[in-house]
Amino acid sequence: MPPEQQRRQSQLAFAASSAELEVGSLAGCPLPLEHLLATRPGSPWVRRHFAGGLTAEVYQLEASGRLWTLKRARNPCKVQNPDGQTSFLNEVQRRGELQALKRQADWHEALAGIVETRYASYRHGLLLSPWIAGEAISEWDERRLLQLFDTLLALLQLGFFEWDLCPGNLLDDGRIRLFDFGYMYRFDPLRACNSNGLLTPQHHGAERFETRCYYAYLLGLERERGQSAALAALELEKRIALECYQRLRSRLIKRGASASVLAWLGGIIGQWHTALRGGLDGLYLREAWRSHLSDLEDDLGGQTCTALTLQRIDWLQQCLHECGAQLQHLELLAGRTPDAWRAELERALQQAHEWQVRE
């Protein structure tokens, strides 16, 4: 049975049981449990309410002289697949593991970008953390990319694979913060590429950031400032990603990683190194096609489409029209004709309109 199928079965079995999972202690909470459970937009301790989440809603609370984040699981969840249905359970699991690691001297600084957890309860469907006084990231500069990849390096070494590095899960308060772990799964970095073992080597830490976040940012740059600006931003990200992966591979060698994992990482490093020396146009086309298509498949699979989904489809259709022969040469069309892809994207466009998520 594939690792991902095993994980899903295990999570669904836990959800169907009566077992509880808690992180932290109620003794450290600024409000009693009954107040947290009774929290509504009009509660006197609520300062802001964010209702747009697909798997949870978020409240900003003020209590004990400071601001807090209260996350409440949606019931029912808006994501219509097993991973979405068990995402809150998964987040509580990761919160407990990461909080324990953050207390260790060896990992405290490396995991500083991971949000603190004051209390979490799976059965009560709540998570309580200090409020992050940060902003959404509209521009990816060198400082932000370096901080993100430093955090990714720590997570990958520790066997945490984050599948959903989307803009909504990242904040900047002078440091890039990760605060949503509903789709972060465990894996063995010495024996596997990700939480699906060696079965899906196309997915890795940098790819997840690019697919879920960075290529959407580059899409905006293309539209606003042109292709040259997007290529310059890709070069910056790739240089930082390359250095991160070189460090990752070196550390995995010292820990006795398998030949398969080292060869896989070496292949990615070599591809990036070659592209940075010889021009990024081909790599940009390959990875943009991959990223927009992969994210589109994720959105359609969860029946959770947005305006960005429509923009990605528009890019894919335009790319197919202008660069169809090059896409075939790069073997990106999976053996299908451009006409077959045009029909597929038309169907995707229709579904994306039908499955638009309304806040």
Kinemage of the C-alpha trace (Angstrom):
@kinemage 1
@onewidth
@group {chain A} dominant
@subgroup {mainchain}
@vectorlist {calphas} color= white
{ca met a 1} P 0.000 0.000 0.000
{ca pro a 2} L 1.447 3.442 -0.923
{ca pro a 3} L 2.558 5.555 2.057
{ca glu a 4} L -0.037 8.240 1.386
{ca gln a 5} L -2.837 5.678 1.371
{ca gln a 6} L -1.556 4.248 4.653
{ca arg a 7} L -1.519 7.727 6.170
{ca arg a 8} L -5.073 8.463 5.049
{ca gln a 9} L -6.367 5.180 6.446
{ca ser a 10} L -4.653 5.825 9.773
{ca gln a 11} L -6.031 9.358 10.031
{ca leu a 12} L -9.566 8.307 9.121
{ca ala a 13} L -9.410 5.500 11.692
{ca phe a 14} L -8.313 7.944 14.407
{ca ala a 15} L -11.073 10.368 13.435
{ca ala a 16} L -13.652 7.567 13.652
{ca ser a 17} L -12.449 6.582 17.125
{ca ser a 18} L -13.187 8.394 20.363
{ca ala a 19} L -9.516 9.119 21.065
{ca glu a 20} L -8.552 12.665 22.029
{ca leu a 21} L -5.360 14.497 21.126
{ca glu a 22} L -4.236 17.560 23.072
{ca val a 23} L -1.220 19.860 22.935
{ca gly a 24} L -0.245 22.036 25.876
{ca ser a 25} L -2.368 22.656 28.939
{ca leu a 26} L -5.547 24.551 29.701
{ca ala a 27} L -3.703 25.998 32.685
{ca gly a 28} L -1.778 28.245 30.309
{ca cys a 29} L -4.836 29.549 28.449
{ca pro a 30} L -5.940 33.188 28.896
{ca leu a 31} L -9.622 32.155 28.850
{ca pro a 32} L -11.401 29.099 30.266
{ca leu a 33} L -12.278 26.298 27.872
{ca glu a 34} L -16.003 27.053 28.018
{ca his a 35} L -15.328 30.601 26.789
{ca leu a 36} L -13.138 29.368 23.939
{ca leu a 37} L -15.792 26.860 22.877
{ca ala a 38} L -18.529 29.497 23.077
{ca thr a 39} L -16.579 32.048 21.022
{ca arg a 40} L -18.629 33.714 18.306
{ca pro a 41} L -18.001 36.860 16.218
{ca gly a 42} L -19.903 38.930 18.790
{ca ser a 43} L -18.140 37.591 21.890
{ca pro a 44} L -16.683 40.415 24.040
{ca trp a 45} L -13.138 39.017 23.825
{ca val a 46} L -13.212 38.847 19.989
{ca arg a 47} L -11.477 41.666 18.114
{ca arg a 48} L -11.543 40.253 14.566
{ca his a 49} L -13.119 37.296 12.786
{ca phe a 50} L -11.763 35.639 9.630
{ca ala a 51} L -14.374 33.370 8.074
{ca gly a 52} L -12.718 32.645 4.727
{ca gly a 53} L -10.784 29.500 5.652
{ca leu a 54} L -11.729 26.260 3.935
{ca thr a 55} L -11.034 23.948 6.879
{ca ala a 56} L -11.254 26.338 9.844
{ca glu a 57} L -12.293 29.832 10.885
{ca val a 58} L -10.019 32.146 12.840
{ca tyr a 59} L -10.638 34.679 15.592
{ca gln a 60} L -8.359 37.349 16.982
{ca leu a 61} L -8.907 37.418 20.745
{ca glu a 62} L -7.789 39.893 23.381
{ca ala a 63} L -7.227 38.406 26.825
{ca ser a 64} L -4.704 38.686 29.651
{ca gly a 65} L -3.315 41.871 28.136
{ca arg a 66} L -2.321 40.432 24.760
{ca leu a 67} L -3.702 39.239 21.433
{ca trp a 68} L -4.314 35.588 20.583
{ca thr a 69} L -5.281 33.485 17.585
{ca leu a 70} L -8.142 31.048 18.113
{ca lys a 71} L -8.598 28.569 15.284
{ca arg a 72} L -11.850 26.588 15.202
{ca ala a 73} L -12.305 23.583 12.914
{ca arg a 74} L -15.086 23.835 10.355
{ca asn a 75} L -17.832 21.243 10.607
{ca pro a 76} L -18.390 20.333 7.876
{ca cys a 77} L -15.064 21.078 6.207
{ca lys a 78} L -15.281 22.850 2.838
{ca val a 79} L -12.568 20.686 1.230
{ca gln a 80} L -14.240 17.608 -0.203
{ca asn a 81} L -11.499 14.973 0.059
{ca pro a 82} L -10.011 12.800 2.863
{ca asp a 83} L -6.971 15.030 3.359
{ca gly a 84} L -9.193 18.052 3.872
{ca gln a 85} L -11.537 16.153 6.159
{ca thr a 86} L -8.634 15.118 8.419
{ca ser a 87} L -6.575 18.312 8.119
{ca phe a 88} L -7.432 19.561 11.596
{ca leu a 89} L -6.367 16.259 13.160
{ca asn a 90} L -3.155 16.437 11.167
{ca glu a 91} L -2.500 19.989 12.325
{ca val a 92} L -2.913 19.106 16.002
{ca gln a 93} L -0.483 16.204 15.533
{ca arg a 94} L 2.130 18.431 13.891
{ca arg a 95} L 1.627 21.197 16.471
{ca gly a 96} L 2.485 18.786 19.252
{ca glu a 97} L 5.594 17.461 17.508
{ca leu a 98} L 6.882 20.874 16.449
{ca gln a 99} L 6.235 22.462 19.834
{ca ala a 100} L 8.325 19.740 21.482
{ca leu a 101} L 11.173 20.307 19.001
{ca lys a 102} L 11.041 24.082 19.486
{ca arg a 103} L 11.873 23.516 23.150
{ca gln a 104} L 15.093 21.712 22.222
{ca ala a 105} L 18.223 23.874 22.145
{ca asp a 106} L 19.436 22.311 18.892
{ca trp a 107} L 16.278 23.315 17.007
{ca his a 108} L 14.933 26.351 18.840
{ca glu a 109} L 16.437 28.949 16.488
{ca ala a 110} L 15.995 26.907 13.301
{ca leu a 111} L 12.269 26.558 14.055
{ca ala a 112} L 11.745 30.156 15.175
{ca gly a 113} L 9.550 30.699 12.114
{ca ile a 114} L 7.078 28.063 13.344
{ca val a 115} L 4.182 29.488 15.353
{ca glu a 116} L 3.969 28.719 19.078
{ca thr a 117} L 1.035 26.622 20.291
{ca arg a 118} L -0.441 27.415 23.699
{ca tyr a 119} L -3.208 24.801 23.593
{ca ala a 120} L -4.868 22.509 21.050
{ca ser a 121} L -7.650 19.937 21.281
{ca tyr a 122} L -8.692 17.747 18.374
{ca arg a 123} L -12.064 16.712 19.808
{ca his a 124} L -12.941 20.271 20.801
{ca gly a 125} L -11.766 21.485 17.393
{ca leu a 126} L -9.675 24.378 18.645
{ca leu a 127} L -6.122 25.719 18.498
{ca leu a 128} L -4.861 28.648 20.561
{ca ser a 129} L -1.636 30.517 19.696
{ca pro a 130} L -0.146 33.964 20.270
{ca trp a 131} L -1.302 36.379 17.579
{ca ile a 132} L 1.237 36.954 14.778
{ca ala a 133} L 1.398 40.697 14.127
{ca gly a 134} L 2.524 40.124 10.562
{ca glu a 135} L 1.411 40.915 7.051
{ca ala a 136} L 0.613 38.866 3.999
{ca ile a 137} L 3.546 38.646 1.606
{ca ser a 138} L 2.986 40.551 -1.611
{ca glu a 139} L 6.644 40.840 -2.660
{ca trp a 140} L 9.276 38.108 -2.308
{ca asp a 141} L 12.667 39.723 -1.691
{ca glu a 142} L 15.974 38.108 -0.722
{ca arg a 143} L 15.444 38.365 3.040
{ca arg a 144} L 12.053 36.673 2.874
{ca leu a 145} L 13.249 33.894 0.589
{ca leu a 146} L 16.318 33.213 2.741
{ca gln a 147} L 14.207 32.964 5.888
{ca leu a 148} L 11.658 30.683 4.257
{ca phe a 149} L 14.281 28.304 2.879
{ca asp a 150} L 16.092 28.226 6.232
{ca thr a 151} L 12.850 27.034 7.822
{ca leu a 152} L 12.271 24.532 5.016
{ca leu a 153} L 15.784 23.174 5.492
{ca ala a 154} L 15.084 22.513 9.176
{ca leu a 155} L 11.695 20.925 8.494
{ca leu a 156} L 12.999 18.628 5.765
{ca gln a 157} L 15.904 17.457 7.913
{ca leu a 158} L 13.458 16.668 10.724
{ca gly a 159} L 11.108 14.741 8.446
{ca phe a 160} L 8.268 17.251 8.059
{ca phe a 161} L 6.911 17.714 4.539
{ca glu a 162} L 4.635 20.718 3.992
{ca trp a 163} L 2.444 20.263 0.929
{ca asp a 164} L 0.546 23.548 1.152
{ca leu a 165} L 3.005 26.450 1.196
{ca cys a 166} L 0.365 28.813 -0.149
{ca pro a 167} L 0.243 32.598 0.427
{ca gly a 168} L -2.529 32.224 3.002
{ca asn a 169} L -0.296 30.088 5.222
{ca leu a 170} L 2.649 32.517 5.399
{ca leu a 171} L 3.038 35.799 7.295
{ca asp a 172} L 5.909 38.265 7.697
{ca asp a 173} L 6.490 40.146 10.961
{ca gly a 174} L 10.181 40.675 10.260
{ca arg a 175} L 10.487 36.916 10.096
{ca ile a 176} L 8.606 34.575 7.787
{ca arg a 177} L 6.110 32.637 9.907
{ca leu a 178} L 4.425 29.314 9.142
{ca phe a 179} L 1.236 28.794 11.119
{ca asp a 180} L -0.970 26.264 9.318
{ca phe a 181} L 0.020 22.593 9.283
{ca gly a 182} L -3.120 20.860 8.060
{ca tyr a 183} L -1.229 19.400 5.102
{ca met a 184} L 2.176 18.878 6.700
{ca tyr a 185} L 2.993 15.160 6.881
{ca arg a 186} L 5.834 13.110 8.347
{ca phe a 187} L 8.401 11.275 6.215
{ca asp a 188} L 11.874 9.732 6.490
{ca pro a 189} L 14.290 12.182 4.797
{ca leu a 190} L 16.978 9.481 4.601
{ca arg a 191} L 14.786 7.079 2.620
{ca ala a 192} L 12.037 9.132 0.970
{ca cys a 193} L 11.478 12.184 -1.227
{ca asn a 194} L 8.330 13.203 0.633
{ca ser a 195} L 5.438 11.677 2.575
{ca asn a 196} L 4.682 9.390 -0.381
{ca gly a 197} L 8.056 7.671 -0.166
{ca leu a 198} L 9.853 7.483 -3.517
{ca leu a 199} L 6.656 7.295 -5.581
{ca thr a 200} L 6.298 11.007 -6.401
{ca pro a 201} L 9.833 12.439 -6.700
{ca gln a 202} L 8.525 15.436 -8.645
{ca his a 203} L 7.269 16.853 -5.338
{ca his a 204} L 9.819 18.354 -2.946
{ca gly a 205} L 10.092 21.297 -0.586
{ca ala a 206} L 11.050 23.975 -3.107
{ca glu a 207} L 8.549 22.623 -5.628
{ca arg a 208} L 5.730 22.906 -3.084
{ca phe a 209} L 6.585 26.555 -2.441
{ca glu a 210} L 6.839 27.257 -6.156
{ca thr a 211} L 3.627 25.442 -7.036
{ca arg a 212} L 1.467 26.750 -4.202
{ca cys a 213} L 2.903 30.255 -3.939
{ca tyr a 214} L 5.857 31.488 -5.967
{ca tyr a 215} L 4.647 30.856 -9.491
{ca ala a 216} L 1.420 32.659 -8.665
{ca tyr a 217} L 3.626 35.579 -7.603
{ca leu a 218} L 5.613 35.264 -10.852
{ca leu a 219} L 2.341 35.186 -12.788
{ca gly a 220} L 1.518 38.577 -11.289
{ca leu a 221} L 4.983 39.874 -12.179
{ca glu a 222} L 4.536 38.698 -15.766
{ca arg a 223} L 1.293 40.641 -16.060
{ca glu a 224} L 2.465 43.789 -14.277
{ca arg a 225} L 6.174 44.118 -15.169
{ca gly a 226} L 6.834 41.667 -17.985
{ca gln a 227} L 8.691 38.409 -18.524
{ca ser a 228} L 12.118 39.843 -17.683
{ca ala a 229} L 10.994 40.778 -14.158
{ca ala a 230} L 9.589 37.297 -13.633
{ca leu a 231} L 12.829 35.685 -14.833
{ca ala a 232} L 14.910 37.887 -12.513
{ca ala a 233} L 12.717 36.881 -9.570
{ca leu a 234} L 13.042 33.218 -10.532
{ca glu a 235} L 16.834 33.538 -10.650
{ca leu a 236} L 16.888 34.966 -7.117
{ca glu a 237} L 14.703 32.156 -5.788
{ca lys a 238} L 16.669 29.435 -7.576
{ca arg a 239} L 20.019 30.646 -6.252
{ca ile a 240} L 18.663 30.519 -2.700
{ca ala a 241} L 16.939 27.162 -3.268
{ca leu a 242} L 20.134 25.728 -4.774
{ca glu a 243} L 22.214 26.695 -1.745
{ca cys a 244} L 19.538 25.258 0.567
{ca tyr a 245} L 19.442 21.926 -1.280
{ca gln a 246} L 23.226 21.686 -1.352
{ca arg a 247} L 23.244 22.060 2.440
{ca leu a 248} L 20.401 19.555 2.778
{ca arg a 249} L 22.172 16.946 0.666
{ca ser a 250} L 25.446 17.434 2.549
{ca arg a 251} L 23.725 16.899 5.894
{ca leu a 252} L 21.798 13.862 4.668
{ca ile a 253} L 25.060 12.320 3.413
{ca lys a 254} L 26.491 12.619 6.930
{ca arg a 255} L 23.393 10.918 8.342
{ca gly a 256} L 23.605 7.964 5.955
{ca ala a 257} L 20.855 8.759 3.453
{ca ser a 258} L 20.076 6.154 0.806
{ca ala a 259} L 21.667 6.279 -2.640
{ca ser a 260} L 18.216 6.824 -4.173
{ca val a 261} L 17.539 9.950 -2.131
{ca leu a 262} L 21.018 11.374 -2.727
{ca ala a 263} L 20.799 10.745 -6.482
{ca trp a 264} L 17.362 12.360 -6.589
{ca leu a 265} L 18.555 15.471 -4.763
{ca gly a 266} L 21.692 15.558 -6.890
{ca gly a 267} L 19.567 15.562 -10.034
{ca ile a 268} L 17.531 18.550 -8.852
{ca ile a 269} L 20.680 20.428 -7.835
{ca gly a 270} L 22.311 19.697 -11.191
{ca gln a 271} L 19.284 20.858 -13.168
{ca trp a 272} L 19.126 24.158 -11.282
{ca his a 273} L 22.881 24.697 -11.544
{ca thr a 274} L 22.795 24.166 -15.314
{ca ala a 275} L 19.830 26.509 -15.761
{ca leu a 276} L 21.429 29.258 -13.682
{ca arg a 277} L 24.562 29.079 -15.846
{ca gly a 278} L 22.856 28.778 -19.222
{ca gly a 279} L 19.599 30.726 -19.039
{ca leu a 280} L 16.347 30.231 -17.192
{ca asp a 281} L 13.827 30.483 -20.040
{ca gly a 282} L 13.451 26.730 -20.513
{ca leu a 283} L 13.321 26.038 -16.782
{ca tyr a 284} L 10.751 28.795 -16.328
{ca leu a 285} L 8.489 27.285 -18.977
{ca arg a 286} L 8.865 23.772 -17.569
{ca glu a 287} L 8.265 24.725 -13.956
{ca ala a 288} L 5.532 27.267 -14.608
{ca trp a 289} L 3.592 24.688 -16.642
{ca arg a 290} L 4.142 22.112 -13.904
{ca ser a 291} L 3.203 24.498 -11.096
{ca his a 292} L 0.067 25.953 -12.635
{ca leu a 293} L -1.141 22.532 -13.772
{ca ser a 294} L -0.438 20.897 -10.403
{ca asp a 295} L -2.175 23.653 -8.468
{ca leu a 296} L -5.127 23.485 -10.846
{ca glu a 297} L -5.430 19.746 -10.205
{ca asp a 298} L -5.334 20.373 -6.441
{ca asp a 299} L -8.100 22.975 -6.686
{ca leu a 300} L -10.301 20.787 -8.875
{ca gly a 301} L -9.667 17.743 -6.694
{ca gly a 302} L -10.839 19.614 -3.606
{ca gln a 303} L -13.635 21.411 -5.499
{ca thr a 304} L -12.230 24.629 -4.017
{ca cys a 305} L -11.486 27.033 -6.860
{ca thr a 306} L -10.753 30.758 -6.673
{ca ala a 307} L -10.006 33.661 -8.985
{ca leu a 308} L -6.380 32.491 -9.017
{ca thr a 309} L -7.528 29.129 -10.389
{ca leu a 310} L -9.039 30.958 -13.360
{ca gln a 311} L -5.830 32.957 -13.881
{ca arg a 312} L -3.786 29.766 -13.911
{ca ile a 313} L -6.083 28.215 -16.517
{ca asp a 314} L -5.762 31.346 -18.657
{ca trp a 315} L -1.946 31.104 -18.447
{ca leu a 316} L -1.999 27.402 -19.375
{ca gln a 317} L -4.281 28.048 -22.346
{ca gln a 318} L -2.145 30.932 -23.591
{ca cys a 319} L 1.055 28.918 -23.116
{ca leu a 320} L -0.423 25.999 -25.038
{ca his a 321} L -1.374 28.347 -27.878
{ca glu a 322} L 1.998 30.121 -28.057
{ca cys a 323} L 4.439 27.372 -27.008
{ca gly a 324} L 2.705 24.111 -27.897
{ca ala a 325} L 5.624 22.759 -29.934
{ca gln a 326} L 8.111 23.620 -27.183
{ca leu a 327} L 5.901 21.954 -24.580
{ca gln a 328} L 5.906 18.805 -26.708
{ca his a 329} L 9.685 18.980 -27.133
{ca leu a 330} L 10.091 19.260 -23.342
{ca glu a 331} L 7.759 16.252 -22.955
{ca leu a 332} L 5.363 18.229 -20.776
{ca leu a 333} L 2.173 17.126 -22.536
{ca ala a 334} L 2.251 13.551 -21.199
{ca gly a 335} L 1.971 12.051 -24.674
{ca arg a 336} L -1.263 13.892 -25.463
{ca thr a 337} L -1.861 16.236 -28.381
{ca pro a 338} L -2.262 19.991 -27.949
{ca asp a 339} L -5.892 19.624 -29.069
{ca ala a 340} L -6.527 17.112 -26.289
{ca trp a 341} L -5.042 19.536 -23.795
{ca arg a 342} L -7.168 22.392 -25.122
{ca ala a 343} L -10.295 20.317 -24.571
{ca glu a 344} L -9.107 19.328 -21.093
{ca leu a 345} L -8.460 22.929 -20.111
{ca glu a 346} L -11.885 23.968 -21.390
{ca arg a 347} L -13.472 21.339 -19.140
{ca ala a 348} L -11.303 22.529 -16.257
{ca leu a 349} L -12.424 26.104 -16.858
{ca gln a 350} L -16.074 25.088 -16.682
{ca gln a 351} L -15.509 23.164 -13.445
{ca ala a 352} L -13.492 26.016 -11.940
{ca his a 353} L -16.412 28.376 -12.503
{ca glu a 354} L -18.824 25.879 -10.937
{ca trp a 355} L -16.620 25.276 -7.873
{ca gln a 356} L -15.732 28.856 -6.986
{ca val a 357} L -15.441 29.165 -3.206
{ca arg a 358} L -17.590 31.927 -1.758
{ca glu a 359} L -16.540 33.459 1.532
